[in-house]
Amino acid sequence: MILPSEGEKREDKGVTRLTKDVAAKWFKQALHDLEIAKKNVTIGGYDTAAFLAHQAVEKLLKSLYALKGQKIPRIHYIDVLARRLGVFKLVKDEIIDINADYMFARYPDVGENVPYEEYDEEIAAEKVAKAERVFALLKDYYQELLEDQADG
């Protein structure tokens, strides 16, 4: 359970409303995951790069929940996260391709081969590029939410 910090607000129903500070933490970790995903492409950690591309997008989306003052869902399906935020249509082409990597890049019993055998440099680089596009596509939306926080 996430306990509210001093700066957090509570909704009438007792659900913790997450603040800009929490959103910043999610966003910072999202950027870090994206950077490490890129590095993994260069060192041959292609399955890890794909997984971290997914994680970067997941954490970016969860930072948006926090900025909106909403409880962050404890799910890993980035398509569902994006739909609930109302941004799926904007990022669907990118998200559809990396959604399964949360499971597929990690668990040996999901595909025919173990994960590291399923990914190569081209596939991993494309997954990372798609994650970067999600960041670019949601940049304006993120900025709008930040401005709303500043005004509120």
Backbone as a printed PyTorch tensor [residue, N CA C, xyz], in Angstrom:
tensor([[[  0.8460,  -1.1880,   0.0000],
         [  0.0000,   0.0000,   0.0000],
         [  0.8850,   1.2430,   0.0000]],

        [[  0.5220,   2.1990,  -0.8160],
         [  1.2600,   3.4530,  -0.8660],
         [  0.6570,   4.3960,   0.1620]],

        [[  1.4750,   4.8510,   1.0640],
         [  1.0100,   5.8110,   2.0580],
         [  1.1990,   7.2170,   1.5340]],

        [[  0.2640,   8.0990,   1.7970],
         [  0.3950,   9.4630,   1.3000],
         [  1.5130,  10.2140,   2.0110]],

        [[  2.2390,  10.9840,   1.2380],
         [  3.2380,  11.8540,   1.8520],
         [  2.5460,  13.1470,   2.2590]],

        [[  3.2800,  14.0230,   2.8830],
         [  2.7140,  15.2590,   3.4110],
         [  2.0270,  16.0940,   2.3310]],

        [[  2.5820,  16.1070,   1.1060],
         [  2.0490,  16.9580,   0.0550],
         [  0.9080,  16.3510,  -0.7320]],

        [[  0.5150,  15.1190,  -0.4290],
         [ -0.5350,  14.4720,  -1.1980],
         [ -1.9120,  14.8440,  -0.6770]],

        [[ -2.8680,  14.7750,  -1.5700],
         [ -4.2510,  15.0850,  -1.2340],
         [ -5.0260,  13.7750,  -1.1530]],

        [[ -6.1690,  13.8160,  -0.5390],
         [ -7.0270,  12.6350,  -0.4900],
         [ -8.3580,  12.9740,  -1.1500]],

        [[ -8.8650,  11.9970,  -1.9080],
         [-10.1940,  12.1350,  -2.4660],
         [-11.2070,  11.8230,  -1.3690]],

        [[-12.4580,  12.1450,  -1.6190],
         [-13.5040,  11.8820,  -0.6380],
         [-13.5820,  10.4070,  -0.2570]],

        [[-13.3220,   9.5250,  -1.1950],
         [-13.4320,   8.0920,  -0.9390],
         [-12.1860,   7.5300,  -0.2610]],

        [[-11.2460,   8.3720,   0.1020],
         [-10.0650,   7.9070,   0.7960],
         [ -8.9590,   7.3950,  -0.1120]],

        [[ -9.1560,   7.4960,  -1.4120],
         [ -8.1260,   7.0530,  -2.3470],
         [ -7.0540,   8.1350,  -2.4220]],

        [[ -5.8180,   7.7280,  -2.2800],
         [ -4.7210,   8.6880,  -2.3060],
         [ -4.6100,   9.3270,  -3.6810]],

        [[ -4.5440,  10.6280,  -3.7080],
         [ -4.3040,  11.3480,  -4.9640],
         [ -2.8190,  11.6440,  -5.0320]],

        [[ -2.2220,  11.2080,  -6.1020],
         [ -0.7790,  11.3520,  -6.2330],
         [ -0.4340,  12.7140,  -6.8030]],

        [[  0.6560,  13.2390,  -6.3530],
         [  1.0290,  14.5970,  -6.7010],
         [  2.0930,  14.6730,  -7.7770]],

        [[  2.4280,  15.9000,  -8.0910],
         [  3.4650,  16.1980,  -9.0710],
         [  4.8020,  15.5670,  -8.6820]],

        [[  5.1020,  15.5340,  -7.4080],
         [  6.3560,  14.9250,  -6.9490],
         [  6.4060,  13.4390,  -7.2700]],

        [[  5.3120,  12.7560,  -7.0550],
         [  5.2460,  11.3270,  -7.3620],
         [  5.3330,  11.1300,  -8.8720]],

        [[  4.6410,  11.9690,  -9.6200],
         [  4.6980,  11.8870, -11.0840],
         [  6.1240,  12.0780, -11.5770]],

        [[  6.8340,  12.9950, -10.9670],
         [  8.2210,  13.2530, -11.3690],
         [  9.0950,  12.0300, -11.1340]],

        [[  8.8490,  11.3070, -10.0600],
         [  9.6180,  10.0880,  -9.7870],
         [  9.3470,   9.0240, -10.8500]],

        [[  8.0800,   8.8420, -11.1870],
         [  7.7340,   7.8730, -12.2300],
         [  8.3690,   8.2770, -13.5570]],

        [[  8.3110,   9.5630, -13.8720],
         [  8.8590,  10.0470, -15.1400],
         [ 10.3770,   9.8900, -15.1690]],

        [[ 11.0250,  10.2120, -14.0730],
         [ 12.4840,  10.0820, -13.9960],
         [ 12.9050,   8.6270, -14.2020]],

        [[ 12.1900,   7.7130, -13.5740],
         [ 12.5140,   6.2920, -13.7520],
         [ 12.2150,   5.8430, -15.1780]],

        [[ 11.1540,   6.3830, -15.7790],
         [ 10.8280,   6.0540, -17.1700],
         [ 11.9660,   6.4660, -18.0980]],

        [[ 12.4850,   7.6630, -17.8890],
         [ 13.6100,   8.1320, -18.7130],
         [ 14.8460,   7.2640, -18.5090]],

        [[ 15.0930,   6.8790, -17.2690],
         [ 16.2380,   6.0080, -16.9750],
         [ 16.0750,   4.6500, -17.6730]],

        [[ 14.8870,   4.0640, -17.5760],
         [ 14.6410,   2.7770, -18.2290],
         [ 14.8510,   2.8770, -19.7330]],

        [[ 14.4170,   3.9800, -20.3260],
         [ 14.6040,   4.1750, -21.7640],
         [ 16.0880,   4.2740, -22.1070]],

        [[ 16.8350,   4.9920, -21.3060],
         [ 18.2750,   5.1310, -21.5350],
         [ 18.9850,   3.7820, -21.4120]],

        [[ 18.6330,   3.0150, -20.4100],
         [ 19.2540,   1.7050, -20.2150],
         [ 18.8160,   0.7370, -21.3190]],

        [[ 17.6060,   0.8780, -21.8060],
         [ 17.1600,   0.0650, -22.9500],
         [ 18.0630,   0.3240, -24.1530]],

        [[ 18.3440,   1.5950, -24.4120],
         [ 19.2380,   1.9440, -25.5320],
         [ 20.6130,   1.3220, -25.3360]],

        [[ 21.1360,   1.3970, -24.1290],
         [ 22.4650,   0.8250, -23.8540],
         [ 22.4710,  -0.6870, -24.0500]],

        [[ 21.3810,  -1.3370, -23.6850],
         [ 21.3110,  -2.7840, -23.8560],
         [ 21.3230,  -3.1940, -25.3230]],

        [[ 20.7930,  -2.3600, -26.1890],
         [ 20.8760,  -2.6520, -27.6250],
         [ 22.3380,  -2.6810, -28.0520]],

        [[ 23.1300,  -1.7650, -27.5440],
         [ 24.5350,  -1.6740, -27.9700],
         [ 25.4070,  -2.7910, -27.4110]],

        [[ 24.9850,  -3.4360, -26.3280],
         [ 25.8060,  -4.5040, -25.7330],
         [ 25.2380,  -5.8980, -25.9860]],

        [[ 24.2030,  -5.9870, -26.7960],
         [ 23.6470,  -7.2940, -27.1280],
         [ 22.6020,  -7.8150, -26.1640]],

        [[ 22.1410,  -6.9870, -25.2640],
         [ 21.0680,  -7.3840, -24.3410],
         [ 19.7210,  -7.0770, -24.9610]],

        [[ 19.4320,  -7.7310, -26.0630],
         [ 18.2600,  -7.3750, -26.8660],
         [ 16.9370,  -7.6620, -26.1630]],

        [[ 16.8510,  -8.7840, -25.4630],
         [ 15.6270,  -9.0840, -24.7270],
         [ 15.4140,  -8.0780, -23.5960]],

        [[ 16.4950,  -7.7210, -22.9350],
         [ 16.4210,  -6.7330, -21.8540],
         [ 16.0420,  -5.3610, -22.4000]],

        [[ 16.5670,  -5.0190, -23.5650],
         [ 16.2150,  -3.7450, -24.2010],
         [ 14.7200,  -3.6850, -24.4900]],

        [[ 14.1670,  -4.7800, -25.0010],
         [ 12.7350,  -4.8190, -25.3050],
         [ 11.9050,  -4.6830, -24.0290]],

        [[ 12.3030,  -5.4040, -22.9940],
         [ 11.5920,  -5.3180, -21.7190],
         [ 11.6490,  -3.9010, -21.1550]],

        [[ 12.8300,  -3.2980, -21.1840],
         [ 12.9770,  -1.9460, -20.6310],
         [ 12.2590,  -0.8960, -21.4740]],

        [[ 12.1350,  -1.1250, -22.7730],
         [ 11.3390,  -0.2170, -23.6090],
         [  9.8900,  -0.2410, -23.1240]],

        [[  9.3870,  -1.4430, -22.8640],
         [  8.0370,  -1.5790, -22.3150],
         [  7.9310,  -0.8730, -20.9650]],

        [[  8.9050,  -1.1100, -20.0940],
         [  8.8910,  -0.5110, -18.7640],
         [  8.9190,   1.0150, -18.8290]],

        [[  9.6940,   1.5480, -19.7480],
         [  9.7710,   3.0040, -19.8980],
         [  8.4030,   3.5780, -20.2450]],

        [[  7.7120,   2.9400, -21.1800],
         [  6.3850,   3.4160, -21.5770],
         [  5.3950,   3.2350, -20.4270]],

        [[  5.4480,   2.0970, -19.7680],
         [  4.5460,   1.8630, -18.6330],
         [  4.7140,   2.9500, -17.5720]],

        [[  5.9410,   3.2580, -17.2380],
         [  6.1980,   4.2540, -16.1930],
         [  5.8470,   5.6650, -16.6530]],

        [[  6.0350,   5.9520, -17.9330],
         [  5.5860,   7.2370, -18.4710],
         [  4.0750,   7.3660, -18.3050]],

        [[  3.3470,   6.3300, -18.6960],
         [  1.8910,   6.3700, -18.5740],
         [  1.4600,   6.5010, -17.1150]],

        [[  2.1350,   5.8060, -16.2320],
         [  1.7880,   5.8930, -14.8140],
         [  2.1040,   7.2740, -14.2460]],

        [[  3.1110,   7.9320, -14.7920],
         [  3.3790,   9.3100, -14.3610],
         [  2.2250,  10.2250, -14.7590]],

        [[  1.5900,   9.9190, -15.8830],
         [  0.4370,  10.7120, -16.3180],
         [ -0.7450,  10.5150, -15.3650]],

        [[ -0.9410,   9.2940, -14.9060],
         [ -1.9890,   9.0640, -13.8990],
         [ -1.7390,   9.9360, -12.6730]],

        [[ -0.4970,   9.9490, -12.2170],
         [ -0.1580,  10.7430, -11.0370],
         [ -0.4100,  12.2230, -11.2820]],

        [[ -0.0180,  12.7090, -12.4580],
         [ -0.2480,  14.1250, -12.7720],
         [ -1.7300,  14.4620, -12.8140]],

        [[ -2.5410,  13.4890, -13.2030],
         [ -3.9840,  13.7070, -13.2430],
         [ -4.6190,  13.5490, -11.8610]],

        [[ -3.7900,  13.2170, -10.8610],
         [ -4.3150,  13.0350,  -9.5160],
         [ -5.0740,  11.7400,  -9.3420]],

        [[ -4.7950,  10.7680, -10.2020],
         [ -5.4920,   9.4840, -10.1480],
         [ -4.6070,   8.4160,  -9.5190]],

        [[ -5.2490,   7.4500,  -8.9250],
         [ -4.5280,   6.3060,  -8.3760],
         [ -3.8420,   5.5700,  -9.5290]],

        [[ -2.5960,   5.2020,  -9.3250],
         [ -1.8370,   4.5190, -10.3670],
         [ -2.2350,   3.0440, -10.3810]],

        [[ -2.7570,   2.5760, -11.5150],
         [ -3.1570,   1.1650, -11.5930],
         [ -1.9560,   0.2350, -11.4470]],

        [[ -2.1580,  -0.8670, -10.7820],
         [ -1.0950,  -1.8620, -10.6010],
         [ -1.2300,  -2.9360, -11.6760]],

        [[ -1.1180,  -2.4990, -12.9120],
         [ -1.1480,  -3.4070, -14.0580],
         [  0.0350,  -3.0720, -14.9520]],

        [[  0.3390,  -3.9970, -15.8540],
         [  1.4800,  -3.8110, -16.7450],
         [  1.0750,  -3.7420, -18.2130]],

        [[ -0.2110,  -3.7910, -18.4920],
         [ -0.6910,  -3.7440, -19.8710],
         [ -0.7420,  -2.2890, -20.3240]],

        [[  0.2380,  -1.9120, -21.1260],
         [  0.3210,  -0.5040, -21.5110],
         [ -0.8120,  -0.0900, -22.4330]],

        [[ -1.4030,  -1.0450, -23.1520],
         [ -2.5610,  -0.6990, -23.9680],
         [ -3.7390,  -0.3120, -23.0740]],

        [[ -3.9410,  -1.0360, -21.9950],
         [ -5.0270,  -0.7270, -21.0560],
         [ -4.7540,   0.6030, -20.3540]],

        [[ -3.5290,   0.8070, -19.9200],
         [ -3.1730,   2.0770, -19.2780],
         [ -3.4540,   3.2540, -20.2090]],

        [[ -3.0550,   3.1200, -21.4640],
         [ -3.2550,   4.2010, -22.4370],
         [ -4.7330,   4.4210, -22.7280]],

        [[ -5.4960,   3.3450, -22.8400],
         [ -6.9420,   3.4810, -23.0920],
         [ -7.6180,   4.2310, -21.9460]],

        [[ -7.2980,   3.8330, -20.7260],
         [ -7.9260,   4.4730, -19.5570],
         [ -7.5450,   5.9460, -19.4400]],

        [[ -6.3720,   6.2850, -19.9400],
         [ -5.9470,   7.6920, -19.9420],
         [ -6.5600,   8.4770, -21.0980]],

        [[ -7.1000,   7.7640, -22.0790],
         [ -7.6640,   8.4170, -23.2520],
         [ -6.6310,   8.8090, -24.2930]],

        [[ -5.4620,   8.1640, -24.2620],
         [ -4.3950,   8.5050, -25.2180],
         [ -4.0620,   7.3470, -26.1600]],

        [[ -4.8350,   6.2640, -26.0990],
         [ -4.5000,   5.0720, -26.8760],
         [ -4.4160,   5.3500, -28.3740]],

        [[ -5.3960,   6.0630, -28.9150],
         [ -5.3970,   6.3280, -30.3640],
         [ -4.1400,   7.0630, -30.8040]],

        [[ -3.6290,   7.8980, -29.9480],
         [ -2.4370,   8.6780, -30.2620],
         [ -1.1860,   7.8070, -30.3480]],

        [[ -1.1240,   6.7640, -29.5430],
         [  0.1090,   5.9650, -29.4390],
         [ -0.0900,   4.4870, -29.7910]],

        [[ -1.2320,   4.1370, -30.3510],
         [ -1.5580,   2.7140, -30.5310],
         [ -0.5660,   1.9600, -31.4000]],

        [[ -0.0800,   2.5560, -32.4750],
         [  0.8420,   1.8410, -33.3590],
         [  2.1270,   1.4450, -32.6370]],

        [[  2.5880,   2.2820, -31.7510],
         [  3.8020,   1.9910, -31.0010],
         [  3.5260,   1.0030, -29.8690]],

        [[  2.4460,   1.2370, -29.1630],
         [  2.1330,   0.4270, -27.9900],
         [  1.7840,  -1.0140, -28.3560]],

        [[  1.0550,  -1.1960, -29.4240],
         [  0.6520,  -2.5480, -29.8310],
         [  1.8680,  -3.4490, -29.9830]],

        [[  2.9420,  -2.9200, -30.5340],
         [  4.1270,  -3.7320, -30.8010],
         [  4.9500,  -4.0450, -29.5550]],

        [[  4.8920,  -3.2130, -28.5390],
         [  5.7390,  -3.4630, -27.3600],
         [  4.9560,  -3.9500, -26.1410]],

        [[  3.6480,  -4.0360, -26.2520],
         [  2.8260,  -4.4390, -25.1130],
         [  3.1970,  -5.8260, -24.5830]],

        [[  3.3970,  -6.7800, -25.4590],
         [  3.6620,  -8.1670, -25.0500],
         [  5.0590,  -8.3730, -24.4780]],

        [[  5.9500,  -7.4210, -24.6860],
         [  7.3330,  -7.6110, -24.2520],
         [  7.4900,  -7.6570, -22.7400]],

        [[  6.5020,  -7.2030, -22.0090],
         [  6.5680,  -7.3240, -20.5520],
         [  6.6950,  -8.7960, -20.1650]],

        [[  5.9530,  -9.6520, -20.8360],
         [  5.9980, -11.0910, -20.5520],
         [  6.9850, -11.8080, -21.4740]],

        [[  6.8670, -11.5400, -22.7530],
         [  7.6070, -12.2930, -23.7680],
         [  9.1160, -12.1560, -23.6100]],

        [[  9.5830, -10.9920, -23.2080],
         [ 11.0290, -10.7560, -23.0910],
         [ 11.6090, -11.3050, -21.7890]],

        [[ 10.7640, -11.8040, -20.9200],
         [ 11.2490, -12.2270, -19.6060],
         [ 11.0670, -13.7030, -19.2970]],

        [[ 10.0010, -14.2870, -19.7740],
         [  9.6620, -15.6340, -19.3290],
         [  9.9250, -16.6800, -20.4090]],

        [[ 10.7230, -17.7040, -20.1040],
         [ 11.1050, -18.7130, -21.0950],
         [  9.9540, -19.5790, -21.6020]],

        [[  8.8610, -19.6460, -20.8800],
         [  7.7670, -20.5150, -21.3070],
         [  6.6830, -19.7890, -22.1020]],

        [[  6.9190, -18.5510, -22.4680],
         [  5.9180, -17.7910, -23.2180],
         [  6.0590, -18.0180, -24.7270]],

        [[  7.2750, -18.0900, -25.2220],
         [  7.5120, -18.2920, -26.6490],
         [  8.1010, -19.6670, -26.9230]],

        [[  8.4400, -19.8960, -28.1880],
         [  9.0460, -21.1780, -28.5610],
         [ 10.4580, -21.3140, -28.0160]],

        [[ 11.1910, -20.2270, -27.9730],
         [ 12.5680, -20.2180, -27.4850],
         [ 12.6490, -19.3950, -26.2100]],

        [[ 13.8020, -19.4290, -25.5730],
         [ 13.9950, -18.5490, -24.4260],
         [ 14.0820, -17.1170, -24.9410]],

        [[ 13.7380, -16.1450, -24.1160],
         [ 13.6440, -14.7640, -24.6010],
         [ 14.8710, -14.2390, -25.3400]],

        [[ 16.0560, -14.4850, -24.8310],
         [ 17.2200, -13.8900, -25.4860],
         [ 17.4350, -14.4220, -26.8980]],

        [[ 16.8580, -15.5810, -27.2130],
         [ 16.9730, -16.1310, -28.5650],
         [ 15.9330, -15.5510, -29.5210]],

        [[ 14.9330, -14.9130, -28.9990],
         [ 13.8440, -14.3670, -29.8170],
         [ 14.1210, -12.9550, -30.3360]],

        [[ 15.0480, -12.2740, -29.7160],
         [ 15.3190, -10.8800, -30.0590],
         [ 16.6830, -10.7500, -30.7110]],

        [[ 16.7610,  -9.8410, -31.6820],
         [ 18.0510,  -9.4890, -32.2720],
         [ 18.1840,  -7.9680, -32.2340]],

        [[ 19.2840,  -7.4740, -32.7500],
         [ 19.5450,  -6.0340, -32.6800],
         [ 18.4640,  -5.2180, -33.3810]],

        [[ 18.0400,  -5.6690, -34.5400],
         [ 17.0290,  -4.9240, -35.2950],
         [ 15.7010,  -4.8500, -34.5340]],

        [[ 15.2700,  -5.9720, -34.0050],
         [ 14.0090,  -6.0020, -33.2540],
         [ 14.1030,  -5.1170, -32.0130]],

        [[ 15.1850,  -5.2720, -31.2610],
         [ 15.3490,  -4.4950, -30.0290],
         [ 15.4220,  -3.0020, -30.3210]],

        [[ 16.1680,  -2.6320, -31.3500],
         [ 16.2930,  -1.2120, -31.7020],
         [ 14.9360,  -0.6320, -32.1000]],

        [[ 14.1280,  -1.4170, -32.7910],
         [ 12.7950,  -0.9440, -33.1870],
         [ 11.8840,  -0.7800, -31.9710]],

        [[ 11.9800,  -1.6850, -31.0190],
         [ 11.1780,  -1.5650, -29.7910],
         [ 11.5540,  -0.2860, -29.0350]],

        [[ 12.8410,  -0.0240, -28.9400],
         [ 13.3150,   1.1850, -28.2510],
         [ 12.8610,   2.4290, -29.0130]],

        [[ 12.9490,   2.3880, -30.3340],
         [ 12.5080,   3.5260, -31.1480],
         [ 11.0160,   3.7870, -30.9520]],

        [[ 10.2330,   2.7350, -30.8560],
         [  8.7940,   2.9110, -30.6320],
         [  8.5260,   3.5130, -29.2530]],

        [[  9.2750,   3.0910, -28.2640],
         [  9.1250,   3.6890, -26.9320],
         [  9.4740,   5.1740, -26.9840]],

        [[ 10.5330,   5.5120, -27.6970],
         [ 10.9140,   6.9250, -27.8380],
         [  9.8130,   7.7190, -28.5250]],

        [[  9.1460,   7.1060, -29.5000],
         [  8.0440,   7.7970, -30.1800],
         [  6.8700,   8.0300, -29.2310]],

        [[  6.6140,   7.0840, -28.3500],
         [  5.5440,   7.2840, -27.3630],
         [  5.8650,   8.5010, -26.5010]],

        [[  7.1040,   8.6100, -26.0580],
         [  7.5130,   9.7820, -25.2740],
         [  7.2850,  11.0610, -26.0770]],

        [[  7.6850,  11.0480, -27.3400],
         [  7.5300,  12.2390, -28.1840],
         [  6.0560,  12.5730, -28.4080]],

        [[  5.2430,  11.5520, -28.6520],
         [  3.8240,  11.7790, -28.9160],
         [  3.0690,  12.2880, -27.6920]],

        [[  3.5190,  11.9160, -26.5110],
         [  2.8260,  12.3250, -25.2850],
         [  3.4350,  13.5500, -24.6210]],

        [[  4.4600,  14.1040, -25.2330],
         [  5.1520,  15.2560, -24.6450],
         [  4.2040,  16.4310, -24.3870]],

        [[  3.4020,  16.7980, -25.3750],
         [  2.4850,  17.9320, -25.2160],
         [  1.4320,  17.6520, -24.1360]],

        [[  0.9130,  16.4320, -24.1290],
         [ -0.0860,  16.0560, -23.1270],
         [  0.5080,  16.1390, -21.7220]],

        [[  1.7160,  15.6410, -21.5680],
         [  2.4120,  15.6940, -20.2830],
         [  2.5870,  17.1500, -19.8450]],

        [[  2.9980,  17.9880, -20.7820],
         [  3.2150,  19.4070, -20.4790],
         [  1.9120,  20.0850, -20.0550]],

        [[  0.8160,  19.7520, -20.7360],
         [ -0.4890,  20.3130, -20.3620],
         [ -0.8590,  19.9360, -18.9270]],

        [[ -0.6250,  18.6800, -18.5760],
         [ -0.9390,  18.2360, -17.2170],
         [ -0.0590,  18.9320, -16.1880]],

        [[  1.2010,  19.1480, -16.5270],
         [  2.0960,  19.8880, -15.6230],
         [  1.5860,  21.3060, -15.4030]],

        [[  1.1500,  21.9410, -16.4810],
         [  0.6280,  23.3040, -16.3790],
         [ -0.6500,  23.3340, -15.5480]],

        [[ -1.4980,  22.3040, -15.7170],
         [ -2.7140,  22.2170, -14.9070],
         [ -2.3710,  22.0950, -13.4290]],

        [[ -1.3290,  21.3230, -13.1200],
         [ -0.8820,  21.1780, -11.7310],
         [ -0.4040,  22.5190, -11.1790]],

        [[  0.3230,  23.2690, -12.0090],
         [  0.8500,  24.5690, -11.5760],
         [ -0.2900,  25.5520, -11.3190]],

        [[ -1.3470,  25.4580, -12.1480],
         [ -2.4920,  26.3540, -11.9950],
         [ -3.3640,  25.9700, -10.7980]],

        [[ -3.3810,  24.6630, -10.4900],
         [ -4.2750,  24.1680,  -9.4370],
         [ -3.6580,  24.2570,  -8.1320]]])
